[in-house]
Amino acid sequence: MTAPDRADRNASPPRKREKPRHRSAEKESRERSNDAGRAGSGRAEVSRAGSRAGSGQAEVSRAGSRAEVSRAGSGREAPNVGTPRVEATEAAGVGEGVTGSRPIGREARDSPWRRCAISRNRRPKEQLLRFVIDPGGRLVEDVSSSLPGRGIHVLPDRKRVTALMTRHKMGRDEVDVVLTRLAGALERRLLDGIGLARRTGGCRVGLRECEEWIRRGARPLILMAEDAVGLRERLEPLGAPHGGIEIVRVPGTERLGALWSGRTVVVIAVLHSGVGARIRADAARWWSFTRADAG
């Protein structure tokens, strides 16, 4: 045997070539990287959600702060949040037309609120005057809120109504005609509501009838003729034990007497709450528009 043959026999057999392990390590590294990326994105989503929640709470906090500042001392009324409580005279926009302090009733809370086009104050729409634009582009009053079209609302006093008509380029003579027509329409609507209470049997006429119902604790809406003297001082003490009464000024005894066939009518107690709500709102608008400026 030659030397080369012995060298080949003693030589170890060739080893199988092993696959490099660095590929599986790279794969594991990629998987760990992907898992870390997913976890990081999840934390980022949670962080963004927390940021959105925090910003929402900040917005609520800022809105609450603005409402508190507005109520505290800005001089402008806060938005209608919750159950508003204002003086009856303030809500009606009148001076002596409505007396007595009471929360706004359910009819005012449930009623849509509108903003005065001149003062920007918000009130239940029954306490405002409504105007619409006719097809010819002219401003038309809508006392009964029955005309079609988008309404323009304004507080029921002559100065603001005049300002609204001036804004719509109406002349002075035309403004005077509309003011006179509007005063008559407000009085007719108020008297129509009182006549409705009479026809439905939901009212009592006369001082004795009113005193009797007040003593029973019925708390009716008291309508007092504007030319009556000394009745308020007599009726208000009777209602004090029952939480007070509400007294509303209405046209004089002559106008009221026409509804009762010429009978002298000075004071009326309205017992029907639905009709009373309409009369209360109409009386406040009539008084504010026709009598408040006169004192």
SULLIN-V401409 format. One record per residue. N is the residue number from 1. RES is the residue in one small letter. PSI is psi in degrees with one decimal (none if undefined). BURIAL is + if it has 9 or more other ideal C-beta (glycine too) atoms within 8 Angstrom, else -. Layout:
# SULLIN-V401409
{{N & RES & PSI & BURIAL} {N & RES & PSI & BURIAL}}
This chain:
# SULLIN-V401409
{{1 & m & 128.3 & -} {2 & t & 163.8 & -} {3 & a & -39.9 & -} {4 & p & -35.5 & -} {5 & d & -42.1 & -} {6 & r & -36.2 & +} {7 & a & -37.2 & -} {8 & d & -34.8 & -} {9 & r & -41.2 & -} {10 & n & -17.7 & -} {11 & a & 141.4 & -} {12 & s & 148.1 & -} {13 & p & 151.4 & -} {14 & p & 136.9 & -} {15 & r & 148.8 & -} {16 & k & 140.0 & -} {17 & r & 123.0 & -} {18 & e & 144.6 & -} {19 & k & 138.1 & -} {20 & p & 138.3 & -} {21 & r & -9.8 & -} {22 & h & -21.0 & -} {23 & r & -46.3 & -} {24 & s & -34.5 & -} {25 & a & -39.5 & -} {26 & e & -39.6 & -} {27 & k & -44.4 & -} {28 & e & -38.1 & -} {29 & s & -42.1 & -} {30 & r & -40.8 & -} {31 & e & -43.1 & -} {32 & r & -37.1 & -} {33 & s & -41.2 & -} {34 & n & -43.1 & -} {35 & d & -42.7 & -} {36 & a & -38.0 & -} {37 & g & -42.5 & -} {38 & r & -42.5 & -} {39 & a & -41.1 & -} {40 & g & -41.3 & -} {41 & s & -36.7 & -} {42 & g & -44.1 & -} {43 & r & -35.1 & -} {44 & a & -41.1 & -} {45 & e & -45.3 & -} {46 & v & -41.5 & -} {47 & s & -44.0 & -} {48 & r & -39.6 & -} {49 & a & -42.7 & -} {50 & g & -37.8 & -} {51 & s & -42.1 & -} {52 & r & -43.2 & -} {53 & a & -42.2 & -} {54 & g & -42.1 & -} {55 & s & -36.5 & -} {56 & g & -43.9 & -} {57 & q & -36.5 & -} {58 & a & -40.3 & -} {59 & e & -45.0 & -} {60 & v & -42.6 & -} {61 & s & -43.9 & -} {62 & r & -39.9 & -} {63 & a & -43.4 & -} {64 & g & -39.5 & -} {65 & s & -42.3 & -} {66 & r & -41.1 & -} {67 & a & -42.5 & +} {68 & e & -42.9 & -} {69 & v & -40.3 & +} {70 & s & -42.8 & +} {71 & r & -32.2 & -} {72 & a & -44.1 & -} {73 & g & 14.6 & -} {74 & s & -15.7 & -} {75 & g & -9.4 & -} {76 & r & 146.6 & -} {77 & e & 147.7 & -} {78 & a & 161.4 & -} {79 & p & 161.6 & -} {80 & n & 88.4 & -} {81 & v & 126.2 & -} {82 & g & -147.5 & -} {83 & t & 108.0 & -} {84 & p & 149.4 & -} {85 & r & 115.0 & -} {86 & v & 166.9 & -} {87 & e & 145.9 & -} {88 & a & -38.7 & +} {89 & t & -37.0 & +} {90 & e & -43.3 & -} {91 & a & -36.0 & +} {92 & a & -16.0 & +} {93 & g & 29.2 & +} {94 & v & 169.1 & +} {95 & g & -78.2 & -} {96 & e & 7.6 & -} {97 & g & -37.1 & +} {98 & v & 132.2 & +} {99 & t & 154.5 & -} {100 & g & 136.6 & +} {101 & s & 126.3 & -} {102 & r & 154.7 & -} {103 & p & 156.7 & -} {104 & i & 132.0 & +} {105 & g & 175.7 & -} {106 & r & -36.5 & -} {107 & e & -31.3 & +} {108 & a & -37.0 & +} {109 & r & -38.6 & +} {110 & d & -16.9 & -} {111 & s & 146.1 & +} {112 & p & 144.2 & -} {113 & w & 145.9 & +} {114 & r & 160.8 & +} {115 & r & 133.0 & -} {116 & c & 131.5 & +} {117 & a & -17.6 & -} {118 & i & -54.6 & +} {119 & s & -18.6 & -} {120 & r & 12.9 & -} {121 & n & 147.6 & +} {122 & r & 137.4 & +} {123 & r & 159.2 & +} {124 & p & 142.0 & +} {125 & k & -23.8 & +} {126 & e & -19.3 & +} {127 & q & 2.2 & +} {128 & l & 161.8 & +} {129 & l & 139.2 & +} {130 & r & 137.9 & +} {131 & f & 154.0 & +} {132 & v & 163.2 & +} {133 & i & 121.9 & +} {134 & d & 171.8 & -} {135 & p & -24.1 & -} {136 & g & 1.4 & -} {137 & g & 12.3 & -} {138 & r & 148.8 & -} {139 & l & 127.1 & +} {140 & v & 134.3 & +} {141 & e & 147.7 & +} {142 & d & 80.1 & +} {143 & v & -36.9 & +} {144 & s & 0.2 & -} {145 & s & 45.0 & -} {146 & s & -9.8 & -} {147 & l & 145.7 & -} {148 & p & 160.9 & -} {149 & g & 166.5 & -} {150 & r & 127.3 & -} {151 & g & 151.4 & +} {152 & i & 119.6 & +} {153 & h & 147.1 & +} {154 & v & 148.2 & +} {155 & l & 145.7 & +} {156 & p & 69.1 & +} {157 & d & 155.2 & +} {158 & r & -37.5 & -} {159 & k & -45.2 & -} {160 & r & -36.4 & +} {161 & v & -41.6 & +} {162 & t & -41.8 & +} {163 & a & -38.5 & +} {164 & l & -44.4 & +} {165 & m & -36.4 & +} {166 & t & -37.8 & +} {167 & r & -31.6 & -} {168 & h & 20.9 & -} {169 & k & 42.7 & -} {170 & m & 138.5 & +} {171 & g & 165.6 & -} {172 & r & -41.9 & -} {173 & d & -41.7 & -} {174 & e & -36.8 & +} {175 & v & -43.2 & +} {176 & d & -39.3 & -} {177 & v & -44.0 & -} {178 & v & -40.3 & +} {179 & l & -43.0 & +} {180 & t & -44.3 & -} {181 & r & -38.0 & +} {182 & l & -40.1 & +} {183 & a & -43.7 & +} {184 & g & -39.0 & -} {185 & a & -38.6 & +} {186 & l & -40.6 & +} {187 & e & -42.0 & +} {188 & r & -40.8 & -} {189 & r & -40.5 & +} {190 & l & -46.0 & +} {191 & l & -33.7 & +} {192 & d & -39.8 & -} {193 & g & -39.9 & +} {194 & i & -40.1 & +} {195 & g & -36.6 & +} {196 & l & -41.2 & +} {197 & a & -36.9 & +} {198 & r & -43.8 & +} {199 & r & -31.6 & -} {200 & t & -1.5 & -} {201 & g & 20.5 & -} {202 & g & 24.4 & +} {203 & c & 161.0 & +} {204 & r & 141.7 & +} {205 & v & 138.3 & +} {206 & g & 151.8 & +} {207 & l & -42.7 & +} {208 & r & -41.6 & -} {209 & e & -42.5 & +} {210 & c & -43.5 & +} {211 & e & -38.7 & +} {212 & e & -44.0 & +} {213 & w & -35.0 & +} {214 & i & -41.5 & +} {215 & r & -30.1 & -} {216 & r & -9.3 & -} {217 & g & 19.6 & -} {218 & a & -23.1 & -} {219 & r & 57.8 & +} {220 & p & 165.6 & +} {221 & l & 121.1 & +} {222 & i & 123.4 & +} {223 & l & 120.7 & +} {224 & m & 128.1 & +} {225 & a & 141.9 & +} {226 & e & -21.8 & +} {227 & d & 8.8 & -} {228 & a & 147.7 & +} {229 & v & 130.2 & -} {230 & g & 1.7 & -} {231 & l & -34.9 & +} {232 & r & -43.9 & +} {233 & e & -24.9 & -} {234 & r & -32.7 & +} {235 & l & -36.8 & +} {236 & e & -41.5 & +} {237 & p & -29.3 & -} {238 & l & -32.2 & +} {239 & g & -10.9 & +} {240 & a & -43.6 & -} {241 & p & -16.9 & -} {242 & h & 18.6 & +} {243 & g & 10.5 & -} {244 & g & 164.0 & +} {245 & i & 163.9 & +} {246 & e & 124.2 & +} {247 & i & 128.0 & +} {248 & v & 131.3 & +} {249 & r & 137.5 & +} {250 & v & 172.7 & +} {251 & p & 163.2 & +} {252 & g & 177.8 & -} {253 & t & -33.7 & +} {254 & e & -42.9 & -} {255 & r & -38.1 & +} {256 & l & -38.7 & +} {257 & g & -27.9 & +} {258 & a & -24.9 & -} {259 & l & -20.0 & +} {260 & w & 39.1 & +} {261 & s & 44.6 & -} {262 & g & 1.6 & -} {263 & r & 145.1 & -} {264 & t & 117.5 & -} {265 & v & 121.8 & +} {266 & v & -38.6 & +} {267 & v & 142.8 & +} {268 & i & 138.5 & +} {269 & a & 117.7 & +} {270 & v & 120.9 & +} {271 & l & -24.4 & +} {272 & h & 118.6 & +} {273 & s & -37.4 & -} {274 & g & -48.8 & -} {275 & v & -36.1 & +} {276 & g & -36.8 & +} {277 & a & -41.0 & +} {278 & r & -45.4 & +} {279 & i & -40.5 & +} {280 & r & -47.6 & +} {281 & a & -43.4 & +} {282 & d & -38.1 & +} {283 & a & -38.7 & +} {284 & a & -42.3 & +} {285 & r & -42.6 & +} {286 & w & -46.6 & +} {287 & w & -44.5 & +} {288 & s & -38.5 & +} {289 & f & -36.6 & +} {290 & t & -21.7 & +} {291 & r & -24.9 & +} {292 & a & -40.2 & +} {293 & d & -23.9 & -} {294 & a & -4.3 & -} {295 & g & none & -}}
